[in-house]
């Protein structure tokens, strides 16, 4: 395994879920080719990934990593382009870019660090924060229900839709590798608890399970992604590749 972690001071909080994503990327870089891989990041705690890995990288504007990643791929189609984005980054400012990249089947891999909170700006609700979530932007509780990004991605025709969890690094590594190797648009949402503002480790550890099948037919995938609606704090949460063309 190639060590690509830079000797840079890391400013993520101790125990941050981003360490798991960093480890997963490190696990697969030697297999997918370091020199052929570009990491494009947005703005947020997830964006620091580019600071901590010895890999070709590009910092984009908030919500624009997916658009930038498509530009990189157009410039050199031989590259493996991984867009490292957050839920606030991709599901708020960047939602239009996410949807249209999926619709046009852009050959990039989008990994969403979903901690379900705006963490870097110190605790505001995002589109995937559960209903009732108390934050600095919703002090009396979030009034609307959370969106289901996997449901949206299947609806707009994404060719690879998956979910991983930082508490299962080996499993997550395999999913990311599959996403990078998939020819076309790959969407991977990663459950990445924020230990400072939304620590969901204990909850996820009790509720996540791995899909038994390698991937599901489209209709079955559409039903499976509805199992957890991001507001229900009791339902099981499936991990794995839900759909692959």
Buried (B, 14 or more C-beta within 10 A) or exposed (E): EEEBEEEEEBEBBEEBBBBBBBBBBBBBBEEBBBEBBBBBBBBBBBBBBBBBBBBBBBBBEBBBBBBBBBBBBEEEEEBBBBBBBBBBBBBBBBBEBBBBBBEEBBBBBBBBBBBBBBBBEEBBBBBBBBBEBEBEBBEEEBEEBBBBBBBBBBEBBBBBBBBBBBBBBEBBBBBBBBBBBBEBBBBBBBBBBBBBBBBBBEBBEEBBEEBEEEBBEBEEBBEBBEEBBBBBEEEEBBBBBBBBB
